[in-house]
Amino acid sequence: MKEKILLIEDEQDMLMALTDRLQSERYIVESCRDGREGLERAIRDPFDLIILDIMLPSKNGFDVCRGIREEGMVMPILILTARLQTIDKIVGLKIGADDYLTKPFDMYELMARVEALLRRAPGRPPGPRGTYHMGSLRVDLRRVEVLRQNEPVSLSCREFQLLTYFVEHPGAALSRGELLREVWGFSEDVFTRTVDVHVAALRQKLENDPKKPEFFLTVPGLGYKFSDAFLQQGFLAGVSDRERLGNRKQTRLKRK
């Protein structure tokens, strides 16, 4: 079954072009032109990917992205922006987006990014996954869930993918190029600060003191290393976004 994509874009011409292109690749596409409606649908209905414009009526794309992550949804989010400032891209990544494209863009590049995001979506683990305990942290790769002192931590899809790669390669020195290739699907010769931005976000959310990290260690001149000093592993069955949404709906029905 082909993946289901929610397209949130207010420009009619762009909306039609994107819809036609995605449907030609046999994706199931639903769309809306309003930020508030987009957020409601993203939370209410199961989607495998969201393509989100920044400049939207009623609620901008940053707020929509933040709202989706606050609801615990982990589907990939691809941001489209006409803004050229680097700070806008960094803000998008920090609040939970997994990738971005600057308008105007080539449709072939869009499709490549869509395929890469779907291929690495946490709802489809490639092999046996388990639960990792690091001090007060618990990372459940099957449930796509992170707890810190028994409280849930909201991570973007890409942040969770990066965390997964780290915990599955404990103690290994990982270059930025390797992380770009394995987590983002980018060529190693691409120059970007994306890895550093996401590692900084993980430190901020998961370290006791982000300025003195215990888990995400810098390897000077190379990249990063995930410390295995606190790592313990177990195995649990998990649920996807779709199952999580279904359980949430059942709970609401019972309450009624």
RAWO-V819441 format. One line per field, one symbol per residue. ss: DSSP state (a for helix, b for strand, c for the rest). A space follows every 10 residues. Layout:
BEGIN
ss: ???
END
This chain:
BEGIN
ss: cccbbbbbcc caaaaaaaaa aaaacccbbb bbcbaaaaaa aaaaccccbb bbbcccbccc aaaaaaaaaa cccccbbbbb bccccaaaaa aaaaccccbb bbccccaaaa aaaaaaaaac cccccccccc bbbbccbbbb ccccbbbbcc bbccccaaaa aaaaaaaccc ccbbbaaaaa aaaacccccc cccaaaaaaa aaaaaaccca aacccbbbbc ccbbbbcccc bbbbcccccc aaaaaaaaaa aaaaac
END
